[in-house]
Amino acid sequence: MGEPVATTGVPLYTDARHYAAAGIPVVLYGAGPHTIEEANAHRADERLPLADLHKATETIALTLAALLTS
């Protein structure tokens, strides 16, 4: 999508920690703005531009297709 992919982290809570604690590998992927401030995350008016949702859906679909057909 024209941007380099970097490994980053943000201080958010997910249930992924329970899977990781049980030895199950975890990868989290999120759609939307690059920062918590841009997304207005965890507030009543959290933002996710529809175009970003479409891109994320396509990315996940293509990744699953590649993983499941190889």
PDB file of N, CA, C and O in Angstrom, chain B, residues numbered from 101:
ATOM      1  N   MET B 101       0.816  -1.193   0.000  1.00  0.00           N
ATOM      2  CA  MET B 101       0.000   0.000   0.000  1.00  0.00           C
ATOM      3  C   MET B 101       0.855   1.250   0.000  1.00  0.00           C
ATOM      4  O   MET B 101       0.405   2.344   0.340  1.00  0.00           O
ATOM      5  N   GLY B 102       2.100   1.053  -0.391  1.00  0.00           N
ATOM      6  CA  GLY B 102       2.966   2.201  -0.543  1.00  0.00           C
ATOM      7  C   GLY B 102       3.668   2.672   0.709  1.00  0.00           C
ATOM      8  O   GLY B 102       4.305   3.725   0.696  1.00  0.00           O
ATOM      9  N   GLU B 103       3.569   1.918   1.795  1.00  0.00           N
ATOM     10  CA  GLU B 103       4.238   2.314   3.032  1.00  0.00           C
ATOM     11  C   GLU B 103       5.080   1.160   3.551  1.00  0.00           C
ATOM     12  O   GLU B 103       4.651   0.008   3.474  1.00  0.00           O
ATOM     13  N   PRO B 104       6.258   1.436   4.072  1.00  0.00           N
ATOM     14  CA  PRO B 104       7.046   0.361   4.676  1.00  0.00           C
ATOM     15  C   PRO B 104       6.330  -0.190   5.910  1.00  0.00           C
ATOM     16  O   PRO B 104       5.669   0.545   6.644  1.00  0.00           O
ATOM     17  N   VAL B 105       6.473  -1.481   6.118  1.00  0.00           N
ATOM     18  CA  VAL B 105       5.838  -2.130   7.268  1.00  0.00           C
ATOM     19  C   VAL B 105       6.869  -2.242   8.388  1.00  0.00           C
ATOM     20  O   VAL B 105       7.936  -2.828   8.208  1.00  0.00           O
ATOM     21  N   ALA B 106       6.541  -1.682   9.525  1.00  0.00           N
ATOM     22  CA  ALA B 106       7.450  -1.719  10.670  1.00  0.00           C
ATOM     23  C   ALA B 106       6.791  -2.469  11.821  1.00  0.00           C
ATOM     24  O   ALA B 106       5.567  -2.495  11.948  1.00  0.00           O
ATOM     25  N   THR B 107       7.612  -3.068  12.642  1.00  0.00           N
ATOM     26  CA  THR B 107       7.114  -3.689  13.858  1.00  0.00           C
ATOM     27  C   THR B 107       7.032  -2.602  14.915  1.00  0.00           C
ATOM     28  O   THR B 107       8.027  -1.946  15.221  1.00  0.00           O
ATOM     29  N   THR B 108       5.848  -2.416  15.467  1.00  0.00           N
ATOM     30  CA  THR B 108       5.663  -1.370  16.464  1.00  0.00           C
ATOM     31  C   THR B 108       4.799  -1.905  17.594  1.00  0.00           C
ATOM     32  O   THR B 108       4.221  -2.987  17.492  1.00  0.00           O
ATOM     33  N   GLY B 109       4.721  -1.161  18.634  1.00  0.00           N
ATOM     34  CA  GLY B 109       3.872  -1.544  19.750  1.00  0.00           C
ATOM     35  C   GLY B 109       3.178  -0.325  20.336  1.00  0.00           C
ATOM     36  O   GLY B 109       3.706   0.787  20.315  1.00  0.00           O
ATOM     37  N   VAL B 110       1.996  -0.560  20.853  1.00  0.00           N
ATOM     38  CA  VAL B 110       1.260   0.494  21.539  1.00  0.00           C
ATOM     39  C   VAL B 110       0.699  -0.093  22.825  1.00  0.00           C
ATOM     40  O   VAL B 110       0.388  -1.283  22.878  1.00  0.00           O
ATOM     41  N   PRO B 111       0.569   0.719  23.852  1.00  0.00           N
ATOM     42  CA  PRO B 111       0.116   0.210  25.153  1.00  0.00           C
ATOM     43  C   PRO B 111      -1.409   0.024  25.198  1.00  0.00           C
ATOM     44  O   PRO B 111      -2.127   0.850  25.762  1.00  0.00           O
ATOM     45  N   LEU B 112      -1.883  -1.052  24.608  1.00  0.00           N
ATOM     46  CA  LEU B 112      -3.307  -1.348  24.603  1.00  0.00           C
ATOM     47  C   LEU B 112      -3.544  -2.710  25.238  1.00  0.00           C
ATOM     48  O   LEU B 112      -2.622  -3.519  25.337  1.00  0.00           O
ATOM     49  N   TYR B 113      -4.755  -2.962  25.662  1.00  0.00           N
ATOM     50  CA  TYR B 113      -5.096  -4.234  26.276  1.00  0.00           C
ATOM     51  C   TYR B 113      -5.810  -5.118  25.262  1.00  0.00           C
ATOM     52  O   TYR B 113      -6.750  -4.676  24.602  1.00  0.00           O
ATOM     53  N   THR B 114      -5.370  -6.351  25.140  1.00  0.00           N
ATOM     54  CA  THR B 114      -6.078  -7.349  24.340  1.00  0.00           C
ATOM     55  C   THR B 114      -6.031  -8.671  25.093  1.00  0.00           C
ATOM     56  O   THR B 114      -5.267  -8.830  26.044  1.00  0.00           O
ATOM     57  N   ASP B 115      -6.842  -9.599  24.664  1.00  0.00           N
ATOM     58  CA  ASP B 115      -6.815 -10.940  25.245  1.00  0.00           C
ATOM     59  C   ASP B 115      -5.663 -11.774  24.709  1.00  0.00           C
ATOM     60  O   ASP B 115      -5.474 -12.915  25.133  1.00  0.00           O
ATOM     61  N   ALA B 116      -4.893 -11.221  23.786  1.00  0.00           N
ATOM     62  CA  ALA B 116      -3.778 -11.956  23.193  1.00  0.00           C
ATOM     63  C   ALA B 116      -2.779 -12.414  24.250  1.00  0.00           C
ATOM     64  O   ALA B 116      -2.114 -13.433  24.065  1.00  0.00           O
ATOM     65  N   ARG B 117      -2.666 -11.694  25.333  1.00  0.00           N
ATOM     66  CA  ARG B 117      -1.709 -12.076  26.380  1.00  0.00           C
ATOM     67  C   ARG B 117      -2.016 -13.455  26.946  1.00  0.00           C
ATOM     68  O   ARG B 117      -1.106 -14.179  27.352  1.00  0.00           O
ATOM     69  N   HIS B 118      -3.300 -13.822  26.973  1.00  0.00           N
ATOM     70  CA  HIS B 118      -3.676 -15.139  27.491  1.00  0.00           C
ATOM     71  C   HIS B 118      -3.194 -16.252  26.553  1.00  0.00           C
ATOM     72  O   HIS B 118      -2.722 -17.296  27.004  1.00  0.00           O
ATOM     73  N   TYR B 119      -3.319 -16.012  25.248  1.00  0.00           N
ATOM     74  CA  TYR B 119      -2.835 -16.986  24.266  1.00  0.00           C
ATOM     75  C   TYR B 119      -1.311 -17.098  24.339  1.00  0.00           C
ATOM     76  O   TYR B 119      -0.762 -18.200  24.323  1.00  0.00           O
ATOM     77  N   ALA B 120      -0.645 -15.968  24.418  1.00  0.00           N
ATOM     78  CA  ALA B 120       0.813 -15.967  24.503  1.00  0.00           C
ATOM     79  C   ALA B 120       1.287 -16.692  25.754  1.00  0.00           C
ATOM     80  O   ALA B 120       2.271 -17.430  25.714  1.00  0.00           O
ATOM     81  N   ALA B 121       0.592 -16.484  26.861  1.00  0.00           N
ATOM     82  CA  ALA B 121       0.957 -17.157  28.109  1.00  0.00           C
ATOM     83  C   ALA B 121       0.789 -18.678  28.001  1.00  0.00           C
ATOM     84  O   ALA B 121       1.468 -19.435  28.694  1.00  0.00           O
ATOM     85  N   ALA B 122      -0.122 -19.112  27.124  1.00  0.00           N
ATOM     86  CA  ALA B 122      -0.339 -20.548  26.924  1.00  0.00           C
ATOM     87  C   ALA B 122       0.589 -21.116  25.846  1.00  0.00           C
ATOM     88  O   ALA B 122       0.480 -22.286  25.481  1.00  0.00           O
ATOM     89  N   GLY B 123       1.500 -20.279  25.341  1.00  0.00           N
ATOM     90  CA  GLY B 123       2.467 -20.742  24.357  1.00  0.00           C
ATOM     91  C   GLY B 123       1.985 -20.672  22.916  1.00  0.00           C
ATOM     92  O   GLY B 123       2.632 -21.217  22.021  1.00  0.00           O
ATOM     93  N   ILE B 124       0.867 -20.015  22.681  1.00  0.00           N
ATOM     94  CA  ILE B 124       0.334 -19.875  21.325  1.00  0.00           C
ATOM     95  C   ILE B 124       0.866 -18.576  20.725  1.00  0.00           C
ATOM     96  O   ILE B 124       0.660 -17.504  21.293  1.00  0.00           O
ATOM     97  N   PRO B 125       1.551 -18.662  19.577  1.00  0.00           N
ATOM     98  CA  PRO B 125       2.084 -17.441  18.960  1.00  0.00           C
ATOM     99  C   PRO B 125       0.956 -16.460  18.612  1.00  0.00           C
ATOM    100  O   PRO B 125      -0.131 -16.868  18.204  1.00  0.00           O
ATOM    101  N   VAL B 126       1.229 -15.194  18.778  1.00  0.00           N
ATOM    102  CA  VAL B 126       0.218 -14.167  18.558  1.00  0.00           C
ATOM    103  C   VAL B 126       0.785 -13.071  17.666  1.00  0.00           C
ATOM    104  O   VAL B 126       1.918 -12.626  17.849  1.00  0.00           O
ATOM    105  N   VAL B 127      -0.016 -12.646  16.704  1.00  0.00           N
ATOM    106  CA  VAL B 127       0.281 -11.471  15.899  1.00  0.00           C
ATOM    107  C   VAL B 127      -0.972 -10.612  15.916  1.00  0.00           C
ATOM    108  O   VAL B 127      -2.065 -11.090  15.610  1.00  0.00           O
ATOM    109  N   LEU B 128      -0.816  -9.365  16.268  1.00  0.00           N
ATOM    110  CA  LEU B 128      -1.948  -8.440  16.251  1.00  0.00           C
ATOM    111  C   LEU B 128      -1.801  -7.525  15.045  1.00  0.00           C
ATOM    112  O   LEU B 128      -0.711  -7.041  14.741  1.00  0.00           O
ATOM    113  N   TYR B 129      -2.895  -7.304  14.379  1.00  0.00           N
ATOM    114  CA  TYR B 129      -2.900  -6.427  13.206  1.00  0.00           C
ATOM    115  C   TYR B 129      -4.044  -5.454  13.375  1.00  0.00           C
ATOM    116  O   TYR B 129      -5.171  -5.858  13.659  1.00  0.00           O
ATOM    117  N   GLY B 130      -3.767  -4.193  13.206  1.00  0.00           N
ATOM    118  CA  GLY B 130      -4.812  -3.204  13.373  1.00  0.00           C
ATOM    119  C   GLY B 130      -4.955  -2.314  12.158  1.00  0.00           C
ATOM    120  O   GLY B 130      -3.983  -2.026  11.460  1.00  0.00           O
ATOM    121  N   ALA B 131      -6.159  -1.890  11.918  1.00  0.00           N
ATOM    122  CA  ALA B 131      -6.447  -0.974  10.821  1.00  0.00           C
ATOM    123  C   ALA B 131      -6.607   0.428  11.363  1.00  0.00           C
ATOM    124  O   ALA B 131      -6.958   0.624  12.527  1.00  0.00           O
ATOM    125  N   GLY B 132      -6.349   1.391  10.517  1.00  0.00           N
ATOM    126  CA  GLY B 132      -6.642   2.760  10.903  1.00  0.00           C
ATOM    127  C   GLY B 132      -5.426   3.634  11.087  1.00  0.00           C
ATOM    128  O   GLY B 132      -4.326   3.292  10.654  1.00  0.00           O
ATOM    129  N   PRO B 133      -5.631   4.763  11.734  1.00  0.00           N
ATOM    130  CA  PRO B 133      -4.554   5.728  11.941  1.00  0.00           C
ATOM    131  C   PRO B 133      -3.347   5.111  12.649  1.00  0.00           C
ATOM    132  O   PRO B 133      -3.456   4.094  13.333  1.00  0.00           O
ATOM    133  N   HIS B 134      -2.214   5.747  12.467  1.00  0.00           N
ATOM    134  CA  HIS B 134      -0.952   5.216  12.984  1.00  0.00           C
ATOM    135  C   HIS B 134      -0.712   5.472  14.462  1.00  0.00           C
ATOM    136  O   HIS B 134       0.148   4.831  15.066  1.00  0.00           O
ATOM    137  N   THR B 135      -1.442   6.381  15.044  1.00  0.00           N
ATOM    138  CA  THR B 135      -1.223   6.671  16.463  1.00  0.00           C
ATOM    139  C   THR B 135      -2.545   6.639  17.225  1.00  0.00           C
ATOM    140  O   THR B 135      -3.623   6.779  16.646  1.00  0.00           O
ATOM    141  N   ILE B 136      -2.434   6.454  18.519  1.00  0.00           N
ATOM    142  CA  ILE B 136      -3.612   6.455  19.383  1.00  0.00           C
ATOM    143  C   ILE B 136      -4.314   7.812  19.311  1.00  0.00           C
ATOM    144  O   ILE B 136      -5.542   7.883  19.327  1.00  0.00           O
ATOM    145  N   GLU B 137      -3.523   8.890  19.232  1.00  0.00           N
ATOM    146  CA  GLU B 137      -4.107  10.226  19.183  1.00  0.00           C
ATOM    147  C   GLU B 137      -4.889  10.438  17.895  1.00  0.00           C
ATOM    148  O   GLU B 137      -5.995  10.978  17.921  1.00  0.00           O
ATOM    149  N   GLU B 138      -4.314  10.012  16.754  1.00  0.00           N
ATOM    150  CA  GLU B 138      -5.011  10.171  15.465  1.00  0.00           C
ATOM    151  C   GLU B 138      -6.327   9.393  15.436  1.00  0.00           C
ATOM    152  O   GLU B 138      -7.311   9.842  14.850  1.00  0.00           O
ATOM    153  N   ALA B 139      -6.331   8.236  16.066  1.00  0.00           N
ATOM    154  CA  ALA B 139      -7.514   7.385  16.068  1.00  0.00           C
ATOM    155  C   ALA B 139      -8.518   7.798  17.137  1.00  0.00           C
ATOM    156  O   ALA B 139      -9.666   7.352  17.131  1.00  0.00           O
ATOM    157  N   ASN B 140      -8.075   8.650  18.051  1.00  0.00           N
ATOM    158  CA  ASN B 140      -8.902   8.995  19.212  1.00  0.00           C
ATOM    159  C   ASN B 140      -9.310   7.713  19.942  1.00  0.00           C
ATOM    160  O   ASN B 140     -10.459   7.537  20.347  1.00  0.00           O
ATOM    161  N   ALA B 141      -8.339   6.843  20.090  1.00  0.00           N
ATOM    162  CA  ALA B 141      -8.578   5.479  20.576  1.00  0.00           C
ATOM    163  C   ALA B 141      -9.153   5.430  21.989  1.00  0.00           C
ATOM    164  O   ALA B 141      -8.836   6.248  22.852  1.00  0.00           O
ATOM    165  N   HIS B 142     -10.002   4.446  22.179  1.00  0.00           N
ATOM    166  CA  HIS B 142     -10.634   4.148  23.467  1.00  0.00           C
ATOM    167  C   HIS B 142     -11.482   5.298  24.001  1.00  0.00           C
ATOM    168  O   HIS B 142     -11.601   5.492  25.211  1.00  0.00           O
ATOM    169  N   ARG B 143     -12.056   6.039  23.098  1.00  0.00           N
ATOM    170  CA  ARG B 143     -12.970   7.115  23.463  1.00  0.00           C
ATOM    171  C   ARG B 143     -14.289   6.893  22.729  1.00  0.00           C
ATOM    172  O   ARG B 143     -14.364   6.076  21.811  1.00  0.00           O
ATOM    173  N   ALA B 144     -15.309   7.608  23.129  1.00  0.00           N
ATOM    174  CA  ALA B 144     -16.639   7.429  22.537  1.00  0.00           C
ATOM    175  C   ALA B 144     -16.645   7.719  21.038  1.00  0.00           C
ATOM    176  O   ALA B 144     -17.482   7.180  20.314  1.00  0.00           O
ATOM    177  N   ASP B 145     -15.729   8.556  20.562  1.00  0.00           N
ATOM    178  CA  ASP B 145     -15.693   8.899  19.138  1.00  0.00           C
ATOM    179  C   ASP B 145     -14.416   8.385  18.462  1.00  0.00           C
ATOM    180  O   ASP B 145     -13.792   9.090  17.670  1.00  0.00           O
ATOM    181  N   GLU B 146     -14.042   7.145  18.791  1.00  0.00           N
ATOM    182  CA  GLU B 146     -12.885   6.522  18.158  1.00  0.00           C
ATOM    183  C   GLU B 146     -13.083   6.512  16.647  1.00  0.00           C
ATOM    184  O   GLU B 146     -14.197   6.301  16.166  1.00  0.00           O
ATOM    185  N   ARG B 147     -12.005   6.740  15.896  1.00  0.00           N
ATOM    186  CA  ARG B 147     -12.102   6.885  14.449  1.00  0.00           C
ATOM    187  C   ARG B 147     -11.394   5.760  13.699  1.00  0.00           C
ATOM    188  O   ARG B 147     -10.307   5.322  14.074  1.00  0.00           O
ATOM    189  N   LEU B 148     -12.041   5.311  12.638  1.00  0.00           N
ATOM    190  CA  LEU B 148     -11.442   4.381  11.684  1.00  0.00           C
ATOM    191  C   LEU B 148     -11.971   4.767  10.310  1.00  0.00           C
ATOM    192  O   LEU B 148     -13.124   4.481   9.989  1.00  0.00           O
ATOM    193  N   PRO B 149     -11.142   5.411   9.498  1.00  0.00           N
ATOM    194  CA  PRO B 149     -11.605   5.762   8.158  1.00  0.00           C
ATOM    195  C   PRO B 149     -12.019   4.501   7.381  1.00  0.00           C
ATOM    196  O   PRO B 149     -11.334   3.480   7.435  1.00  0.00           O
ATOM    197  N   LEU B 150     -13.120   4.582   6.678  1.00  0.00           N
ATOM    198  CA  LEU B 150     -13.647   3.435   5.953  1.00  0.00           C
ATOM    199  C   LEU B 150     -12.633   2.896   4.945  1.00  0.00           C
ATOM    200  O   LEU B 150     -12.541   1.683   4.758  1.00  0.00           O
ATOM    201  N   ALA B 151     -11.880   3.767   4.300  1.00  0.00           N
ATOM    202  CA  ALA B 151     -10.853   3.317   3.343  1.00  0.00           C
ATOM    203  C   ALA B 151      -9.809   2.444   4.046  1.00  0.00           C
ATOM    204  O   ALA B 151      -9.326   1.473   3.463  1.00  0.00           O
ATOM    205  N   ASP B 152      -9.459   2.778   5.286  1.00  0.00           N
ATOM    206  CA  ASP B 152      -8.495   1.972   6.044  1.00  0.00           C
ATOM    207  C   ASP B 152      -9.077   0.602   6.368  1.00  0.00           C
ATOM    208  O   ASP B 152      -8.361  -0.399   6.329  1.00  0.00           O
ATOM    209  N   LEU B 153     -10.359   0.546   6.687  1.00  0.00           N
ATOM    210  CA  LEU B 153     -11.014  -0.732   6.953  1.00  0.00           C
ATOM    211  C   LEU B 153     -11.006  -1.609   5.708  1.00  0.00           C
ATOM    212  O   LEU B 153     -10.756  -2.811   5.797  1.00  0.00           O
ATOM    213  N   HIS B 154     -11.276  -1.020   4.554  1.00  0.00           N
ATOM    214  CA  HIS B 154     -11.242  -1.783   3.305  1.00  0.00           C
ATOM    215  C   HIS B 154      -9.836  -2.328   3.025  1.00  0.00           C
ATOM    216  O   HIS B 154      -9.683  -3.485   2.634  1.00  0.00           O
ATOM    217  N   LYS B 155      -8.814  -1.493   3.225  1.00  0.00           N
ATOM    218  CA  LYS B 155      -7.426  -1.933   3.009  1.00  0.00           C
ATOM    219  C   LYS B 155      -7.063  -3.077   3.954  1.00  0.00           C
ATOM    220  O   LYS B 155      -6.441  -4.056   3.541  1.00  0.00           O
ATOM    221  N   ALA B 156      -7.450  -2.952   5.214  1.00  0.00           N
ATOM    222  CA  ALA B 156      -7.133  -3.986   6.200  1.00  0.00           C
ATOM    223  C   ALA B 156      -7.843  -5.288   5.858  1.00  0.00           C
ATOM    224  O   ALA B 156      -7.257  -6.362   5.990  1.00  0.00           O
ATOM    225  N   THR B 157      -9.095  -5.208   5.420  1.00  0.00           N
ATOM    226  CA  THR B 157      -9.851  -6.398   5.047  1.00  0.00           C
ATOM    227  C   THR B 157      -9.182  -7.103   3.876  1.00  0.00           C
ATOM    228  O   THR B 157      -9.054  -8.327   3.875  1.00  0.00           O
ATOM    229  N   GLU B 158      -8.758  -6.337   2.883  1.00  0.00           N
ATOM    230  CA  GLU B 158      -8.069  -6.913   1.725  1.00  0.00           C
ATOM    231  C   GLU B 158      -6.745  -7.551   2.146  1.00  0.00           C
ATOM    232  O   GLU B 158      -6.409  -8.645   1.691  1.00  0.00           O
ATOM    233  N   THR B 159      -6.002  -6.874   3.006  1.00  0.00           N
ATOM    234  CA  THR B 159      -4.717  -7.403   3.476  1.00  0.00           C
ATOM    235  C   THR B 159      -4.902  -8.735   4.194  1.00  0.00           C
ATOM    236  O   THR B 159      -4.166  -9.688   3.936  1.00  0.00           O
ATOM    237  N   ILE B 160      -5.869  -8.804   5.084  1.00  0.00           N
ATOM    238  CA  ILE B 160      -6.111 -10.047   5.827  1.00  0.00           C
ATOM    239  C   ILE B 160      -6.587 -11.149   4.894  1.00  0.00           C
ATOM    240  O   ILE B 160      -6.137 -12.288   5.013  1.00  0.00           O
ATOM    241  N   ALA B 161      -7.489 -10.834   3.967  1.00  0.00           N
ATOM    242  CA  ALA B 161      -7.985 -11.835   3.026  1.00  0.00           C
ATOM    243  C   ALA B 161      -6.866 -12.398   2.162  1.00  0.00           C
ATOM    244  O   ALA B 161      -6.779 -13.612   1.979  1.00  0.00           O
ATOM    245  N   LEU B 162      -6.007 -11.531   1.628  1.00  0.00           N
ATOM    246  CA  LEU B 162      -4.908 -11.999   0.792  1.00  0.00           C
ATOM    247  C   LEU B 162      -3.882 -12.797   1.593  1.00  0.00           C
ATOM    248  O   LEU B 162      -3.317 -13.767   1.088  1.00  0.00           O
ATOM    249  N   THR B 163      -3.639 -12.391   2.837  1.00  0.00           N
ATOM    250  CA  THR B 163      -2.704 -13.128   3.694  1.00  0.00           C
ATOM    251  C   THR B 163      -3.238 -14.507   3.998  1.00  0.00           C
ATOM    252  O   THR B 163      -2.502 -15.488   3.902  1.00  0.00           O
ATOM    253  N   LEU B 164      -4.516 -14.606   4.367  1.00  0.00           N
ATOM    254  CA  LEU B 164      -5.108 -15.915   4.642  1.00  0.00           C
ATOM    255  C   LEU B 164      -5.120 -16.802   3.411  1.00  0.00           C
ATOM    256  O   LEU B 164      -4.852 -18.000   3.508  1.00  0.00           O
ATOM    257  N   ALA B 165      -5.431 -16.226   2.244  1.00  0.00           N
ATOM    258  CA  ALA B 165      -5.432 -17.007   1.009  1.00  0.00           C
ATOM    259  C   ALA B 165      -4.041 -17.570   0.734  1.00  0.00           C
ATOM    260  O   ALA B 165      -3.897 -18.731   0.349  1.00  0.00           O
ATOM    261  N   ALA B 166      -3.010 -16.733   0.935  1.00  0.00           N
ATOM    262  CA  ALA B 166      -1.634 -17.185   0.706  1.00  0.00           C
ATOM    263  C   ALA B 166      -1.238 -18.276   1.703  1.00  0.00           C
ATOM    264  O   ALA B 166      -0.612 -19.267   1.325  1.00  0.00           O
ATOM    265  N   LEU B 167      -1.598 -18.096   2.959  1.00  0.00           N
ATOM    266  CA  LEU B 167      -1.221 -19.077   3.980  1.00  0.00           C
ATOM    267  C   LEU B 167      -1.960 -20.404   3.808  1.00  0.00           C
ATOM    268  O   LEU B 167      -1.393 -21.470   4.049  1.00  0.00           O
ATOM    269  N   LEU B 168      -3.210 -20.338   3.396  1.00  0.00           N
ATOM    270  CA  LEU B 168      -4.025 -21.550   3.311  1.00  0.00           C
ATOM    271  C   LEU B 168      -3.875 -22.308   1.993  1.00  0.00           C
ATOM    272  O   LEU B 168      -4.326 -23.449   1.889  1.00  0.00           O
ATOM    273  N   THR B 169      -3.246 -21.693   0.980  1.00  0.00           N
ATOM    274  CA  THR B 169      -3.071 -22.380  -0.288  1.00  0.00           C
ATOM    275  C   THR B 169      -1.631 -22.805  -0.553  1.00  0.00           C
ATOM    276  O   THR B 169      -1.348 -23.431  -1.574  1.00  0.00           O
ATOM    277  N   SER B 170      -0.729 -22.473   0.351  1.00  0.00           N
ATOM    278  CA  SER B 170       0.669 -22.861   0.126  1.00  0.00           C
ATOM    279  C   SER B 170       0.993 -24.217   0.678  1.00  0.00           C
ATOM    280  O   SER B 170       2.130 -24.675   0.563  1.00  0.00           O
TER     281      SER B 170
END
